[in-house]
Structures are given as structure tokens and as C-alpha cells.
Amino acid sequence: MGLCQSLPTPNVASKGGGGKKRVVTSSTPPSATSTSRLHSRKPSSYSSNHLTSLNSMYTSTLLPSGLPQGVHGLPNLGNTCFFNTTLQLLLGTPALTDYFLAYDWKQELNPSNFQASKNNSLTKAYANLVKTVWSKSPSKSSINSACKSVHTALCSFNSTFKGYGQHDTSECLLCLLDGLHEDLNRVRTSKPYVEDVEIDSTIGSDKSQDVEMGLKAWEGYLLRNKSIIVDLFQGQLRSTLRCKTPGCDREVRRFETFMCLTLPLDKGGEMSLEGSFRLFEEPEVLEGDNQWYCSKCKRHVDAEKCIEVWVLPPCLLLGLKRFTNGRRKINTLVSYPLSSFVPLNRPSPPHFYDLYSVSRHHGGTGAGGHYTALVRSRINDNWHSLNDSNACKEKGEVDRDGYVLAYCRMVGGGREHVRRQSVTMPHLWPAGHSKSKLFSPPPKKEGGEIT
């Protein structure tokens, strides 16, 4: 499988809004593999050393529309507001835009991957849309044509989106990212089978080994999945299951990947985004039809399950669980920071994130309503409302329609430098693994050459 499972159960970590049932679906299970490494000499990042000059590609001069470069409406092709909102969120992701404008992304296309779109058409169409929207003098007809090409390629990649019915923008986002990932997957050989990394222990036991085991799980994932999408959007969870049978102290911990966290909401009233994170990590009891099989008790038992965010990605996608199972909307007002957001008090020092895009849903039910986007311009830092073909300047304000939030990690006053991950270069893996003894730069020969 790719980054997400088949719709409508994409690769998200989800805890039900208003209910206690939580579902986590992940990509192909990672495995514990050898920790020995030979450091490769392949490019280690999407840095200026590997990019052509970006300065000539961006301009601070306003376009004839009065809007900054990169801010354009997209045509509604027939009930496709969800699709336009998805595209606007990705088009507003600075590192992904830089990749398609300046990096030689064509060399990373993987036409032999049977899980990719046909002839890598989805990535080619999206790259053309990026180039068109971010040109200094785009025409309406060229934008419309490029948008239609992406829609056609997406429908070919996943038949769920064929036709012009209304769909959920978070599902569309994950499907589009999955297609881009498989098209650009740097794993060229057959994907190896990998097993779960599982720690079978007792309640209250020492958890110092979890850092190393998390690393091994991440290594197993990279053996099957390496792309700009993984580098930007992929994070890691730690799940813990504890047997509640009296006299049994069995505890099992596993590591899973995620690309979008679906955060639970209180019904009604107001809450903070930090509070939603705390709800996500609250333990839940598995009982009744949801009981867990304990190998020590040799039967299905009541258990406690806890899911924690273990590693945060550079670009953090957060979906607010706005809809009940009956698709009725939860109108809780969630206060989300526009800048300097600290999702968790760990690791230390904490990570700071700035908001750059919001997908908004207007209406009372998930079956209908309307989607729009709110995107922060990287050119002048102003917020703009993008409602299908309409685009205008707007204040970045919190409302009850916020649905999918996109944050970018900030370091030293600027966006974090994106690392090009590789199995053989663990020092480039996510910062959450920095405590591991394996997290260290490769040795260098005299003259600075990597060995």
C-alpha cells in the first residue's frame, strides 16, 4: 500500500468526535532491521546546492489582479469545491512548491511502480499546475486547463472521484498526496516485506528502548517509502495496549506512521487546538466487540489503548473531526494559533509551527455544504480567501468552519530546511529521534567527503 489506504479509510490517526471509538490506519507495517549503515553519497537535502536559483522565480510585485504571485482562484468543474480547496492547500505549501519549481523532480518519477498513477500522469499534471499558478503572468484559460488535467489524472488514479459529486476535502487531500508519493517514490526495487516493530513488556516497565525501536520502525518504513511527500508530511505515532485483567500486567507498544492527524472535538462550546491534542492522546477502553486478544491470558480481554504523537513532521496536517458518523456537523469553535504553535510539550526544546493554510467547510452536514480555502501568501504574508474562481485578501481569523489546518515547522525565524531522507543516512531522519545513539552525522574523510 501507499501512504494511505483505500478510501474512505485513508492513512489518518483518528479519534471520534463526541465518542470514544478511535481508529488508526497506517501504511505498510515497518519492521526491525539491522542498524548497521553505509552512508551513501546521494543528495541529503533539497538545499540550494541542489536547486536552481529560486530568487528569479518569485516576484514581490503584485499581479494585474492586485493579488500576489501564486494567489489565484480555480474553476469549479461541477461540484468540485472540495477538489479546489485541496489544491489550494498544497499550492500554498512552500517547500512542495519549491520542489516542483526548482528541483529536478522528473528524475524522481517512478514509472515502474504499479501503485503509481498511469505514466505518472498525476504528478506531471500537478507539476504543470504549480508552474502555471506560480508564473508571473498566468492566464485564466491556462489555469483552468491545468486544473482540469489534475482532476482527470486524479479520477484515473482513484475512481472514487470520478464524476462531479461532492466529496470530503480531507479524503481528497490524502488521495492526492498518496498518488504524488507513489509517482515519486525513490524505492525502485520491489518493496520488501517488513514486520511490525513491537515491544512486548509489562506495565510500568522501563521504556528507554522505545527511542531505538521507533528508529527501527522508521527505517522499516523507509525501506518501502521514500519521497518528497514522506520528507514533508510523514510523522510517527506510538500506540500502547494494556491488559485490564486482574493479575495480568501485559503491555504492548507499537509504532505507526501518519500523514494527517484527525483530532477529536468537544460537542459545542469552544476549545483550543492544544486541548484537542490532549483529547487525542487520552486513553480509551476497548471492551465488548472491541476487546483485545491478550496472548498471556489467551483470550479476548478488556484493554486500555493509548496513542501518542511520537515524531512530528516538518509540515503538520491536522484534520478537525467536524462530522459525526451520521455526517452531522460539529460546530465547536476551535481556537488555533496562526503562529508559534507548540503541538506538544515534547520534545525538548519544543517545535514551533506557523499556520499557512486552512480548509474550511461551510454548511450543516458533510453530505453537502461548500469548501473554501484560506491561504497565507509567502510573498507578502497576507491571508487570502480562495472560493473556487474567486480570490481576495482576508484577515486570518478563527471561525467555526475550520476543517483541515496546515502548519509548517519554523526554525530560527524561518521555515525548517527539508531533509531528503534515506535508509543509509539516519542523521537526516525526523528530529524526534535525536536522542538515539544512531542519530549522528556520517563520518567524513579528509577534505570533507562523506564516506
C-alpha positions in Angstrom: 0.0 0.0 0.0 1.0 3.6 -0.3 0.8 6.4 2.1 -2.9 6.0 2.6 -5.2 3.0 2.5 -8.1 2.9 0.0 -10.8 5.5 0.6 -12.8 6.1 2.7 -10.3 4.8 5.3 -7.2 6.9 4.5 -4.0 7.0 6.4 -5.1 9.1 9.3 -4.9 8.8 13.0 -8.4 9.5 14.2 -10.3 9.7 17.5 -14.0 10.1 17.2 -15.5 13.4 17.9 -18.0 13.1 20.7 -17.3 9.4 21.0 -14.6 7.3 22.5 -14.0 5.0 19.5 -10.8 5.7 17.8 -9.3 4.2 14.6 -5.8 4.4 13.4 -4.9 3.3 9.9 -1.3 3.2 8.9 0.8 2.4 5.9 2.5 -0.9 5.4 3.8 -2.1 8.8 7.5 -1.2 9.4 10.0 -3.8 10.6 13.0 -4.0 12.8 16.0 -4.4 10.5 19.8 -4.2 11.0 21.1 -1.0 12.4 24.3 -1.1 10.6 24.7 1.6 8.0 26.8 2.5 4.9 26.4 6.2 4.3 25.5 7.0 0.7 26.7 10.0 -1.3 23.3 10.8 -2.7 21.9 14.3 -2.1 21.0 14.7 1.5 18.6 17.6 1.2 16.6 19.8 -1.1 19.1 22.6 -0.4 20.4 25.5 -2.6 23.2 23.2 -3.6 20.7 21.0 -5.4 18.2 23.7 -6.5 18.5 26.2 -9.3 18.1 29.8 -8.0 14.7 30.4 -6.6 15.1 34.2 -6.5 14.3 34.6 -10.2 11.1 32.6 -9.9 9.3 34.8 -7.3 8.4 38.5 -7.5 7.1 40.8 -4.8 5.3 42.9 -7.5 1.5 42.5 -7.4 -0.1 40.8 -10.4 -2.6 42.8 -12.6 -5.3 41.2 -10.4 -3.9 43.1 -7.5 -3.0 39.9 -5.7 0.5 38.5 -5.0 2.1 35.8 -7.1 0.7 32.3 -6.5 -2.8 33.5 -5.4 -5.4 32.6 -7.9 -8.9 31.2 -7.9 -9.5 27.8 -9.6 -12.5 26.8 -11.7 -15.4 24.8 -10.3 -15.7 21.9 -12.7 -19.0 20.9 -11.3 -19.4 20.5 -7.6 -15.6 20.3 -7.2 -15.1 22.9 -4.4 -13.6 20.1 -2.3 -11.0 19.5 -5.0 -10.1 23.2 -5.4 -9.6 23.6 -1.7 -7.3 20.6 -1.7 -5.2 22.0 -4.5 -5.1 25.4 -2.8 -3.7 23.9 0.4 -0.9 22.1 -1.5 -0.2 25.1 -3.7 0.3 27.1 -0.6 2.9 24.6 0.9 6.2 26.5 0.3 8.6 23.5 0.3 6.4 21.5 -2.0 6.1 24.4 -4.4 9.9 25.0 -4.4 10.4 21.3 -5.2 8.3 21.4 -8.3 9.5 24.8 -9.5 13.3 24.4 -8.9 14.2 20.8 -8.2 14.7 18.3 -11.0 11.6 16.3 -9.9 11.4 14.5 -13.2 14.4 12.4 -12.3 12.5 11.0 -9.3 9.5 9.8 -11.3 8.9 6.1 -10.8 7.1 4.7 -13.9 7.7 1.1 -12.9 5.8 1.4 -9.6 2.5 -0.4 -10.2 0.9 1.6 -7.3 1.6 4.9 -9.1 -0.7 6.8 -11.4 -0.6 5.7 -15.1 2.5 7.1 -16.7 2.9 9.2 -13.6 0.2 11.4 -15.1 -0.9 12.8 -11.7 2.4 14.2 -10.8 3.0 15.6 -14.2 -0.3 17.3 -14.2 0.2 18.7 -10.7 3.7 20.0 -11.6 2.2 21.8 -14.6 -0.5 23.4 -12.3 2.2 24.6 -9.9 4.2 26.1 -12.8 1.1 27.7 -14.2 -0.3 29.2 -11.0 3.1 30.4 -9.9 4.1 32.0 -13.2 4.3 35.8 -13.2 1.6 36.3 -15.8 -0.8 33.3 -15.8 -4.0 33.4 -17.9 -7.3 32.2 -16.7 -7.5 29.7 -19.6 -4.2 28.2 -18.8 -5.1 27.8 -15.1 -8.4 26.2 -16.0 -6.8 23.8 -18.4 -4.1 22.8 -15.8 -6.7 22.3 -13.1 -8.8 20.1 -15.4 -5.8 17.9 -16.2 -5.1 17.3 -12.5 -8.8 16.4 -11.9 -8.7 13.9 -14.8 -5.5 12.3 -13.6 -6.9 12.0 -10.0 -10.1 10.4 -11.2 -8.0 7.9 -13.2 -5.8 7.2 -10.2 -8.8 6.7 -7.9 -12.2 6.1 -9.4 -13.9 7.3 -6.1 -13.6 10.8 -7.5 -15.0 10.1 -11.0 -17.9 12.3 -11.9 -18.8 15.5 -10.2 -20.3 14.5 -6.9 -19.4 16.2 -3.6 -16.5 14.6 -1.6 -14.7 15.2 1.6 -11.6 17.5 1.1 -9.5 15.6 3.7 -10.0 12.3 1.8 -9.2 14.1 -1.5 -6.0 15.6 0.1 -4.8 12.2 1.3 -5.5 10.5 -2.0 -3.7 13.2 -3.9 -0.7 13.0 -1.6 -0.7 9.2 -2.0 -0.6 9.5 -5.7 2.2 12.0 -5.7 4.2 9.9 -3.3 3.9 6.7 -5.4 4.8 8.6 -8.6 7.9 10.0 -6.9 8.8 7.0 -4.6 12.6 6.7 -4.6 12.3 3.0 -3.8 13.0 1.5 -7.2 13.2 -2.2 -6.4 10.4 -4.4 -5.2 9.2 -3.2 -1.8 10.5 -5.7 0.8 8.2 -7.3 3.3 8.7 -5.8 6.7 7.2 -6.8 10.1 5.8 -4.8 12.9 8.2 -3.4 15.5 6.6 -4.5 18.7 7.7 -4.2 22.3 6.0 -6.8 24.5 6.6 -5.9 28.1 4.9 -5.3 31.4 3.0 -2.3 32.8 5.4 0.1 34.4 8.5 -1.4 32.7 11.4 0.7 31.5 10.7 2.5 28.2 14.2 3.7 27.4 14.4 1.2 24.5 11.4 2.9 22.7 13.6 5.5 21.1 15.7 2.8 19.4 12.6 0.8 18.5 11.0 3.9 17.0 14.1 4.3 14.9 13.9 0.7 13.6 10.3 1.2 12.8 11.1 4.3 10.8 13.9 2.5 9.0 11.5 -0.2 8.0 9.1 2.3 6.7 11.8 4.0 4.6 12.7 0.6 3.0 9.3 0.9 1.3 8.5 4.6 1.1 10.8 7.5 0.3 9.7 10.6 -1.5 9.3 14.4 -1.0 5.8 13.6 0.4 7.3 11.4 3.1 10.0 14.0 3.8 7.5 16.8 4.3 4.3 15.2 5.7 5.1 11.9 7.4 5.1 11.5 11.2 5.1 8.7 13.7 2.8 7.5 16.5 3.4 5.2 19.4 0.4 3.1 20.4 0.2 1.2 23.8 -2.2 -1.6 24.7 -2.5 -2.7 28.3 -4.5 -5.8 29.5 -7.0 -4.9 32.2 -7.4 -8.4 33.5 -6.6 -8.5 37.3 -3.3 -10.2 37.8 -2.1 -9.7 34.2 0.3 -6.9 33.6 1.0 -7.3 29.9 1.7 -4.2 27.8 2.4 -4.0 24.1 3.8 -0.9 22.3 3.9 -0.4 18.6 4.9 2.4 16.2 2.8 3.5 13.2 3.1 6.3 10.6 0.6 9.1 9.9 0.3 11.8 7.4 -2.7 13.6 8.9 -3.9 13.6 12.4 -7.7 13.8 12.9 -8.3 15.4 16.2 -11.5 14.9 18.3 -13.7 17.8 19.3 -15.9 18.5 22.3 -19.5 18.9 21.2 -20.5 22.5 21.3 -18.8 25.4 23.0 -15.2 26.3 22.5 -11.9 24.6 22.9 -8.2 25.2 22.0 -6.2 23.2 19.4 -3.9 22.2 22.3 -6.9 20.8 24.1 -7.9 18.8 21.0 -4.3 17.3 21.0 -4.8 16.3 24.7 -8.1 14.6 23.8 -6.4 12.7 21.0 -3.9 11.2 23.5 -6.4 10.3 26.2 -6.6 6.6 26.9 -9.7 4.7 25.8 -11.0 1.3 27.0 -11.5 -1.5 24.5 -14.4 -3.6 25.6 -17.4 -5.5 24.2 -16.9 -6.1 20.4 -13.7 -4.1 20.6 -11.9 -6.3 23.1 -8.2 -7.1 22.5 -6.7 -10.6 22.4 -4.1 -11.0 25.1 -1.6 -13.7 24.3 -0.7 -14.0 28.0 -4.4 -14.5 29.1 -5.0 -16.5 25.8 -8.4 -14.8 25.3 -10.0 -11.5 24.3 -10.0 -9.1 27.2 -10.9 -5.6 28.1 -7.8 -3.4 27.5 -6.7 0.2 27.7 -5.4 1.8 24.5 -3.3 5.0 24.3 -2.0 6.7 21.2 0.8 9.3 21.4 2.4 11.5 18.8 6.0 10.3 18.7 7.5 12.2 15.8 6.2 15.4 14.2 6.8 16.1 10.5 8.0 19.4 9.0 4.6 20.1 7.5 1.9 19.1 10.0 -1.6 18.4 8.6 -4.4 18.4 11.2 -8.0 17.5 10.5 -10.7 18.5 12.9 -13.3 15.8 13.3 -16.2 18.1 12.3 -18.7 15.3 11.5 -20.4 12.6 13.4 -20.8 9.1 11.9 -24.1 10.4 10.6 -22.2 13.2 8.9 -23.9 15.9 11.1 -21.5 18.8 11.6 -19.9 19.6 15.0 -19.7 23.4 15.2 -17.3 23.6 18.1 -15.2 26.8 17.8 -11.6 25.7 17.9 -9.1 28.3 18.7 -6.0 27.6 16.6 -2.8 29.8 16.7 -1.7 31.5 13.5 2.0 31.3 14.5 4.3 29.8 17.1 2.0 26.9 17.7 3.6 24.2 20.0 1.6 21.0 19.5 3.2 19.1 22.4 5.5 19.9 25.3 7.8 17.3 23.9 10.4 17.1 22.5 12.6 19.5 24.4 13.2 22.1 23.2 9.7 22.2 21.7 8.9 22.6 18.0 7.2 25.8 16.8 4.8 25.8 13.8 3.2 28.6 11.8 -0.1 28.1 10.1 -0.1 28.6 6.3 -3.4 27.2 5.0 -6.9 26.3 6.2 -9.6 24.2 4.5 -13.0 25.5 5.6 -16.3 23.7 5.4 -19.5 25.9 5.3 -22.8 24.3 6.0 -24.5 21.9 8.4 -23.8 18.4 7.0 -20.8 16.6 5.5 -23.0 15.4 2.6 -23.5 18.9 1.3 -22.1 22.4 2.1 -19.3 24.2 0.5 -15.5 24.2 0.8 -13.2 27.2 0.6 -9.5 27.8 1.5 -7.7 30.4 3.5 -4.1 30.6 2.4 -1.2 32.8 3.7 0.9 34.3 0.9 4.6 33.6 1.1 5.2 36.7 -0.9 3.7 39.3 1.5 2.5 37.2 4.4 -1.1 38.3 3.9 -4.1 36.0 4.1 -6.4 35.4 1.2 -9.7 33.7 0.8 -10.0 31.3 -2.2 -13.5 30.4 -3.1 -13.4 28.5 -6.3 -12.6 31.1 -9.0 -12.8 34.0 -6.6 -9.7 35.2 -4.7 -9.5 38.2 -2.3 -7.5 39.4 0.6 -8.9 38.5 4.0 -7.9 38.6 7.7 -6.6 35.4 9.2 -9.3 34.8 11.7 -10.5 31.8 13.6 -14.1 30.7 12.9 -16.3 27.6 13.3 -15.7 26.4 9.7 -12.0 25.5 10.1 -11.6 21.8 9.0 -8.1 21.0 7.8 -5.2 23.0 9.2 -1.7 23.0 7.6 1.3 24.1 9.7 5.0 24.5 8.8 7.7 24.0 11.4 9.8 27.1 12.0 13.5 27.1 13.0 15.4 30.3 13.7 12.8 32.6 12.4 12.4 30.8 9.1 10.9 27.6 7.7 12.8 24.4 8.6 15.2 23.1 6.0 13.7 19.9 4.4 15.9 16.8 4.7 15.9 14.2 2.0 15.6 11.0 4.0 17.4 7.8 3.2 17.8 4.5 5.0 21.6 4.8 4.9 21.6 8.4 6.4 19.8 8.2 9.8 21.1 11.6 10.9 18.6 13.1 8.3 15.6 11.4 9.9 12.9 13.3 11.8 14.2 15.4 14.8 12.1 13.3 17.2 14.7 10.6 17.0 17.6 12.9 18.0 18.1 11.1 21.3 19.2 7.9 19.6 22.8 6.9 19.5 22.3 6.3 15.8 21.3 9.9 15.2 24.7 11.3 14.2 26.2 12.7 11.0 28.2 10.2 8.9 31.9 10.1 9.3 34.0 12.3 6.9 37.2 11.7 5.2 39.9 14.3 4.9 38.6 17.0 2.7 35.0 16.6 3.9 33.9 13.8 1.7 31.2 11.6 3.1 32.1 8.0 3.5 
